[in-house]
Amino acid sequence: MNVSISGHHISVTEAMDSAVRDKLSKVERHFDQIQSIQVILSLDNSGASDGGKKSHKAEAILRASGQEMFVQAYDDDMYKAINEMADKLDRQVRKYKTRLERKKGRGGRYEDLDMVEAAPIA
C-alpha cells in the first residue's frame, strides 16, 4: 500500500506522520486490496483573527480496485482530527467490503437454489 502524507499551511512532523501511518494500518487490516492512500493535513486560520480557534483538518483519498473513497475530519487538535479521519475511512472500507461480499455471495446462493429446485422429488 502506497501512503503519501502532505501538509497544507502546516509542516508534517515525524509524530504526525507516524500517527497517520499507525491509524491507517488498521484500515489495511480490514481490506487488503488498497492501491494507495493520499492524506492531506491542513490548518485553517480563518477564525484565528476573530479570536476563534484554529481548525485542523485531516483528509484522505483511498484508491482501491475500481473504487475511490474520500473522508475529511475537523478538530481543534490535529491528532484528534487524524483519529476521526481514520475511523471514518475504516467505516467506509468495511461497508464497501461488506457490499462486495454480499454481491459475491448472492450469485452463489441463487445457483444453489436453482439446483435444489431442479432436483427430482422421490
C-alpha positions in Angstrom: 0.0 0.0 0.0 1.4 3.4 -1.0 0.7 6.1 1.6 1.6 9.7 0.8 1.2 12.4 3.5 1.4 16.1 2.8 0.7 19.3 4.6 -1.2 22.4 3.6 -0.2 25.5 5.6 1.4 23.2 8.1 4.6 21.2 8.2 4.1 17.5 8.8 6.2 16.4 11.8 7.6 12.9 12.4 4.9 12.4 15.1 2.1 13.3 12.7 3.5 11.0 10.1 3.7 8.1 12.4 0.3 8.7 13.9 -1.3 8.7 10.4 0.6 5.5 9.4 -0.3 3.8 12.6 -4.0 4.6 12.3 -4.1 3.6 8.6 -2.6 0.2 9.3 -6.0 -0.6 10.9 -7.7 0.2 7.6 -5.3 -2.0 5.8 -6.0 -5.0 8.1 -9.7 -4.8 7.1 -9.2 -4.5 3.3 -6.0 -5.8 1.5 -6.9 -4.5 -2.0 -5.9 -0.9 -1.3 -3.7 0.6 -4.0 -2.9 4.0 -2.4 -4.0 6.5 0.2 -3.3 10.2 -0.1 -3.5 12.1 3.2 -3.6 15.9 3.4 -3.2 17.6 6.8 -4.1 21.3 6.8 -4.5 24.2 9.2 -7.3 26.8 8.6 -6.5 30.1 10.3 -9.6 32.0 9.0 -11.2 32.1 12.5 -8.0 32.9 14.4 -8.1 36.6 13.7 -11.5 36.9 15.3 -10.4 35.1 18.4 -11.8 31.8 17.2 -9.9 28.6 17.5 -7.7 27.3 14.7 -9.2 24.4 12.9 -7.2 21.4 11.9 -8.3 19.3 9.0 -7.3 15.8 8.0 -8.4 14.5 4.6 -7.8 11.1 3.0 -8.4 9.8 -0.5 -8.2 6.0 -0.7 -8.0 4.2 -4.1 -8.9 0.5 -4.3 -9.7 -1.6 -7.3 -12.5 0.2 -9.1 -13.3 2.4 -6.1 -12.2 5.8 -4.7 -13.2 6.9 -1.2 -12.9 10.4 0.4 -13.1 11.4 4.0 -12.3 14.5 6.0 -12.4 15.5 9.6 -12.1 18.7 11.5 -11.0 19.3 15.1 -9.1 21.8 17.3 -6.4 19.2 17.8 -4.6 17.7 14.7 -4.2 14.2 16.3 -8.0 14.1 17.1 -8.7 15.0 13.5 -6.3 12.3 12.3 -8.1 9.7 14.6 -11.5 10.8 13.4 -10.4 10.7 9.7 -9.0 7.2 10.1 -12.2 6.0 11.9 -14.4 7.4 9.1 -12.2 5.8 6.4 -12.3 2.4 8.3 -16.1 2.5 8.4 -16.3 3.3 4.7 -13.9 0.4 3.8 -15.8 -2.1 6.0 -19.1 -1.0 4.4 -17.6 -1.4 0.9 -16.1 -4.8 1.8 -19.5 -6.0 3.1 -21.2 -4.9 -0.1 -18.6 -6.8 -2.1 -19.1 -9.9 0.0 -22.9 -9.7 -0.3 -22.7 -9.3 -4.0 -20.3 -12.2 -4.3 -22.4 -14.4 -2.0 -25.6 -13.6 -3.8 -24.6 -15.3 -7.0 -23.7 -18.5 -5.2 -27.0 -18.6 -3.3 -29.1 -18.3 -6.4 -27.2 -21.1 -8.1 -27.8 -23.3 -5.0 -31.5 -22.5 -5.0 -31.8 -23.5 -8.7 -30.1 -26.8 -8.1 -32.4 -27.6 -5.1 -35.5 -26.8 -7.1 -34.3 -28.8 -10.1 -33.7 -31.9 -8.0 -36.3 -34.6 -8.6 -38.6 -35.4 -5.7 -38.9 -39.1 -4.8 
